[in-house]
């Protein structure tokens, strides 16, 4: 089996939502880009969440747009053996240090898992963060998960609740007049 490695996280100090996938697929690895497979709906889904035409942007602009909207991106699996791109083929995996990343992001409010494998492995790795951030399980953006786009989007739109930070309790806009 071929050893596969994930990419570096896409985050900054303002990240409010962290979207975690499992491990990049063959096309993504070949192009060194998150969600590079044309049939993967990630960029369309997150674009609909943010209101940006992310599929129409080049890759560096997509990443900049994510950060502008306070959305981070990474994978739960640091490296693993896998033939092909299916999560069910992941073997002998090593996890990323998700807890360290979560603890390093001062504005993080939610961790969203892109698919069942990411949720299963990620929630286990982040059990010590329970209560500090919300966990959101999303239907996979992968073409292998055949749920219709409209149904995937309905679930993904829940991320909008986390895009903005509520005003602090002592700001004028939050006080009753």
Secondary structure, DSSP 8 states (H G I E B T S, - for coil): --EEE----B--TT--EEEEES---HHHHHHTSTT-STT--HHHHHHHHHTS-GGGS-HHHHHHHHHHTTEEEEESEEEEE-SSS-GGG-EEEEE--HHHHHHH-TT--EEEEESHHHHHHHHHHTGGGBTTBEEEEE---STTS---HHHHHHHHGGGGGGSS----TTSGGGS--
